[in-house]
Amino acid sequence: MKKIIEKVKNNERVDLKEALRLYDLDLFSLGSLANDIREKRWQKKSFFNINRHINPTNICKDICKFCAFSASRKNPNPYTLTHDEILEIVKNSSKEGIKEVHIVSAHNPNASLEWYMEIFSKIKNDYPHIHIKALTAAEIDFLAKEHNKSYEEIIDLMIKNGVDSMPGGGAEIFDQEIRDYICKGKVSSKEWLQIHELWHKRGKKSNATMLFGHVEKRVHRVDHMIRLRELQDKTGGFNAFIPLVYQRENNYLNVKNFLSSQEILKTIAISRIVLDNFDHIKAYWVTSTVNLSLVAQNFGADDLDGTIQKESINSAAGAKSAKGLALKLFVSLIKNSGYIPVERDSLYNELSIY
């Protein structure tokens, strides 16, 4: 273990076996290693943005065992927003100063490719200053297969119609055996990575996620991180890594043993150590709770996402995120935890330091 610790302190890259061994460290020793990396890069800065999540439809062709959002036996209320309804949301949120609209939804076979692209175009035309982050790799895969298009064709249409960056959703866990169990039929790990590589090749940025705390093991988490690290070495196109904590309510995984706060913090800390070529590690307060996200600032995380305003996907599974967080509260929480709140744009340009 001493050799591994020395490697980390000397900024040397750890491999899969070494990263797994880091889980054996006590929580505070591991946190100290990750925090040193965080503070060398960002000192006491903690980033966030003023954003609005919009989930246009919950009608989904795929059936993921962990999902509580899509219309199903556990959520028998299908909906699809009209363009006018979406534009009204953006209009109202624009008045509140949002810098980004984050658009992610289900894989709706009844919604045309034009339906998606037209709403991006309308938002960008009416609100050119708002950054559009939209369509996960899973949605791109769905649209390509549903409409007999290549990934490149879908990506080029997105860019043409005003999409600025991609969210990191749909990654779940890259191990294909686990993937087949929790979301069989969804975009494969190879396809997910391919789509992001194609996006990066067009000079665009994206995020990367990992869903953990369900049926995966530690080795699957570290393997996931290393695959992301390899693509980042190749493209440099990822803004941030976002470890998403599995939400337990209203889904079909029936997980009985949930992660402790210590295990979540250790995973965040190890991600900061393993992902040496990622600038930012996000403690996404929606899935890890606000309080644990604030603690995670001491364990390698330098970003807490944003105000969100409204969130439907994780809140359907039990997350306390349905109404977002007010800006004033968000800033005061970061300050009270001993960090400096920094409002950023979607590409991590600093806008305001509180």
C-alpha atoms as one frame of an Amber mdcrd trajectory, in Angstrom:
protein
   0.000   0.000   0.000   2.883   2.395   0.747   4.087   2.145  -2.853   0.600
   2.967  -4.157   0.301   5.947  -1.834   3.694   7.213  -2.997   2.610   6.855
  -6.629  -0.477   8.955  -5.954   1.536  11.600  -4.100   4.033  11.723  -6.975
   1.241  12.172  -9.526   1.961   8.777 -11.091  -0.913   6.938 -12.753  -2.433
   3.981 -10.890  -3.697   0.855 -12.647  -6.845  -1.144 -11.957  -5.359  -3.369
  -9.246  -3.762  -0.415  -7.478  -6.987   1.592  -7.597  -8.890  -1.333  -6.083
  -6.372  -1.503  -3.239  -7.122   2.122  -2.429 -10.561   1.038  -1.185  -8.710
  -0.699   1.692  -7.387   2.614   3.004  -9.240   4.207   5.892 -11.691   6.870
   4.745  -9.730   9.906   5.898  -6.363   8.772   4.521  -7.964   8.157   1.134
  -9.846  11.439   1.319  -6.623  13.284   2.087  -4.948  11.875  -1.036  -7.883
  12.920  -3.227  -8.224  16.303  -1.569  -4.562  17.101  -2.201  -5.156  16.558
  -5.929  -8.313  18.670  -5.821  -6.662  21.550  -3.989  -3.591  21.591  -6.240
  -5.953  22.149  -9.175  -8.701  24.316  -7.733  -7.719  25.342  -4.192 -10.982
  25.956  -2.300 -13.106  26.713  -5.350 -16.361  24.778  -5.765 -18.083  25.150
  -9.102 -21.785  25.264  -9.962 -23.984  26.630 -12.709 -27.439  28.155 -12.955
 -29.299  25.631 -15.047 -32.700  24.146 -15.783 -33.391  20.479 -16.376 -36.163
  19.626 -18.830 -37.348  16.049 -19.380 -39.610  16.279 -22.454 -41.113  12.770
 -22.392 -41.213   9.668 -20.191 -42.463   7.255 -22.859 -39.639   4.781 -23.438
 -38.958   1.885 -25.774 -36.301   0.454 -23.449 -36.899  -1.180 -20.091 -34.089
  -0.512 -17.600 -34.492  -2.249 -14.253 -33.136   0.717 -12.302 -35.417   3.323
 -13.921 -38.422   4.833 -12.167 -38.926   7.661 -14.665 -40.214   5.933 -17.791
 -43.939   5.247 -18.095 -44.498   1.707 -16.824 -46.405  -0.292 -14.248 -44.682
   1.734 -11.514 -45.191   5.052 -13.283 -48.493   4.802 -15.199 -48.578   8.468
 -16.232 -47.105   8.805 -19.726 -46.484  12.305 -21.040 -44.852  14.149 -23.914
 -44.445  17.909 -23.697 -45.335  20.030 -26.700 -42.806  22.448 -28.133 -44.869
  25.327 -26.803 -44.755  23.854 -23.298 -40.986  23.390 -23.488 -40.475  26.926
 -24.793 -42.643  28.307 -21.992 -40.408  26.523 -19.470 -37.301  28.005 -21.076
 -38.915  31.448 -21.192 -39.732  31.403 -17.492 -36.344  29.996 -16.542 -34.561
  32.541 -18.710 -36.110  35.279 -16.590 -34.459  33.651 -13.593 -31.035  33.862
 -15.207 -30.282  30.321 -16.317 -27.152  29.865 -18.414 -27.860  26.270 -19.458
 -30.822  24.097 -20.350 -30.219  20.396 -19.813 -32.552  18.280 -21.962 -32.682
  14.528 -21.336 -35.635  12.200 -21.627 -36.819   8.699 -22.485 -36.521   6.831
 -25.790 -39.927   7.653 -27.223 -40.704   5.760 -30.464 -43.675   8.072 -31.067
 -41.549  11.230 -31.178 -39.954  11.940 -34.532 -36.346  12.905 -35.106 -37.660
  16.265 -36.340 -39.528  16.729 -33.044 -36.236  16.618 -31.164 -34.223  18.739
 -33.578 -36.882  21.413 -33.999 -37.097  22.118 -30.286 -33.316  22.570 -30.077
 -33.468  24.962 -33.016 -36.352  26.918 -31.516 -34.607  27.305 -28.153 -31.345
  28.421 -29.766 -33.167  30.856 -32.053 -35.113  32.473 -29.201 -32.368  32.261
 -26.542 -28.981  32.234 -28.309 -27.172  32.993 -25.027 -28.413  29.796 -23.355
 -26.151  26.757 -23.647 -28.055  23.654 -24.783 -26.806  20.442 -23.206 -28.877
  17.656 -24.690 -29.185  14.019 -25.740 -27.239  11.332 -23.949 -25.314   8.732
 -25.925 -28.182   6.348 -25.149 -30.651   8.739 -26.801 -28.372   9.197 -29.808
 -28.097   5.423 -30.162 -31.888   5.110 -29.948 -32.521   7.849 -32.523 -29.933
   6.430 -34.929 -31.415   2.940 -34.824 -35.027   4.095 -34.794 -34.572   6.356
 -37.824 -31.960   4.334 -39.725 -29.262   6.969 -39.349 -25.583   6.749 -38.482
 -24.278   8.187 -35.232 -22.444  10.788 -37.295 -25.667  11.889 -38.973 -27.477
  12.327 -35.648 -24.533  14.204 -34.146 -24.286  16.548 -37.123 -28.016  17.257
 -36.918 -27.653  18.076 -33.219 -24.870  20.550 -33.908 -26.731  22.068 -36.848
 -29.800  22.639 -34.669 -28.000  24.286 -31.773 -26.884  21.599 -29.309 -23.714
  22.843 -27.617 -22.614  19.914 -25.455 -23.647  16.402 -24.442 -24.570  15.190
 -20.954 -22.941  12.027 -19.693 -26.019   9.906 -19.043 -26.570   6.369 -20.266
 -23.101   5.156 -19.302 -24.417   3.257 -16.258 -21.681   0.594 -15.772 -19.541
  -0.419 -18.733 -19.135  -4.081 -17.748 -21.348  -5.782 -20.321 -22.561  -8.602
 -18.070 -23.816  -6.123 -15.481 -25.152  -3.923 -18.258 -27.127  -6.789 -19.775
 -28.723  -7.404 -16.395 -29.713  -3.834 -15.538 -30.427  -2.316 -18.986 -30.357
  -4.966 -21.712 -31.055  -3.559 -25.159 -29.779  -0.089 -24.316 -26.663   1.398
 -25.925 -23.667  -0.864 -25.288 -20.557   0.346 -23.487 -18.585   0.206 -26.742
 -21.261   2.259 -28.527 -21.437   4.793 -25.677 -17.705   5.405 -25.879 -17.827
   5.539 -29.689 -20.558   8.197 -29.664 -18.633  10.414 -27.260 -15.469   9.986
 -29.299 -17.335  11.100 -32.426 -18.722  14.101 -30.541 -15.261  15.061 -29.303
 -13.826  14.757 -32.806 -16.155  17.578 -33.810 -14.540  19.807 -31.224 -17.428
  19.473 -28.781 -17.369  18.734 -25.065 -19.331  16.228 -23.019 -19.566  14.776
 -19.524 -19.254  11.183 -18.355 -21.298   9.411 -15.696 -21.209   6.145 -13.779
 -24.234   4.663 -12.021 -23.089   2.762  -8.935 -24.509   1.259  -5.777 -26.781
  -1.372  -7.353 -25.472  -4.833  -8.371 -21.971  -3.854  -9.526 -18.786  -4.528
  -7.565 -15.843  -2.272  -6.877 -13.856  -3.785  -9.741 -16.622  -2.769 -12.179
 -16.452   0.836 -10.974 -12.691   1.053 -11.399 -12.862  -0.648 -14.801 -15.458
   1.951 -15.824 -13.169   4.805 -14.740 -10.179   3.388 -16.589 -12.136   3.024
 -19.846 -13.099   6.691 -19.531  -9.503   7.625 -18.788  -8.362   5.841 -21.951
 -10.841   7.770 -24.114  -9.912  11.045 -22.423  -6.258  10.342 -23.233  -7.326
  10.031 -26.854  -9.723  12.977 -27.220  -9.519  15.282 -24.188 -13.218  15.958
 -24.721 -14.702  15.260 -21.291 -15.425  18.206 -18.995 -16.318  16.275 -15.861
 -16.876  12.845 -14.355 -20.156  12.403 -12.485 -20.556   9.359 -10.220 -24.319
   8.851  -9.852 -25.606   7.071  -6.765 -28.334   4.514  -7.557 -31.779   5.590
  -6.347 -33.723   2.808  -4.724 -37.452   3.557  -5.040 -40.023   2.516  -7.668
 -37.837   0.261  -9.816 -37.220  -3.413 -10.469 -33.664  -4.049  -9.280 -34.789
  -4.844  -5.731 -31.408  -3.992  -4.244 -31.401  -4.749  -0.530 -27.925  -3.663
   0.575 -27.383   0.005  -0.143 -24.055   1.778  -0.115 -22.857   3.490   3.032
 -21.855   7.131   2.904 -18.277   5.964   3.430 -18.386   3.772   0.311 -19.806
   6.648  -1.750 -17.105   9.030  -0.540 -14.386   6.440  -1.178 -15.638   5.963
  -4.733 -15.608   9.720  -5.359 -12.095   9.972  -3.911 -10.804   7.080  -6.030
 -12.346   8.633  -9.135 -10.347  11.810  -8.438  -7.159   9.733  -8.187  -7.806
   7.432 -11.187  -9.118  10.100 -13.558  -5.934  12.126 -13.582  -6.794  13.552
 -17.026 -10.249  14.848 -16.006 -10.304  18.429 -14.763 -13.487  18.080 -12.736
 -15.160  15.521 -10.484 -18.790  16.312  -9.777 -20.606  15.421  -6.559 -24.072
  15.454  -8.092 -26.250  16.544  -5.191 -29.370  15.160  -6.868 -28.314  11.542
  -6.299 -25.915  11.782  -3.374 -27.964  14.297  -1.305 -26.942  17.880  -0.666
 -25.229  17.128   2.628 -23.050  14.317   1.300 -22.146  16.384  -1.765 -20.888
  19.136   0.503 -18.771  16.601   2.413 -17.502  15.212  -0.914 -15.725  18.525
  -1.498 -13.169  17.187   1.000 -12.846  13.938  -0.954 -11.864  15.178  -4.394
 -15.069  16.703  -5.776 -14.834  20.290  -7.026 -18.254  20.663  -8.688 -21.795
  20.348  -7.291 -23.719  20.706 -10.586 -26.300  23.486 -10.366 -29.593  24.942
  -9.264 -31.538  22.629 -11.662 -34.953  24.214 -10.818 -36.858  21.009 -11.609
 -35.732  17.389 -11.924 -37.903  14.399 -12.818 -35.732  11.362 -13.533 -33.976
  10.789 -10.208 -36.752  12.261  -8.098 -39.069   9.582  -9.503 -36.787   7.042
  -7.814 -36.674   8.830  -4.472 -34.127  11.652  -4.853 -35.098  14.919  -3.115
 -34.467  16.996  -6.221 -37.867  17.662  -7.775 -37.756  21.432  -7.182 -34.016
  22.086  -7.412 -32.164  24.514  -5.137 -32.419  28.291  -4.927 -29.247  30.151
  -5.916 -28.935  31.973  -2.586 -29.218  28.713  -0.664 -26.772  26.955  -2.982
 -24.165  29.673  -2.469 -24.613  29.800   1.297 -24.309  26.001   1.615 -20.975
  26.026  -0.220 -19.704  28.979   1.824 -20.760  27.412   5.113 -18.880  24.240
   4.198 -15.639  26.219   3.948 -15.393  26.531   0.169 -15.588  29.371  -2.346
 -18.694  29.224  -4.593 -17.793  29.822  -8.237 -20.558  30.172 -10.783 -19.356
  28.702 -14.082 -20.752  28.305 -17.539 -21.252  24.885 -19.117 -17.621  24.777
 -20.291 -16.208  25.786 -16.901 -15.415  29.386 -17.683 -15.692  31.262 -14.382
 -18.543  33.806 -14.347 -18.859  34.928 -10.714 -16.935  34.250  -7.528 -18.977
  34.654  -4.350
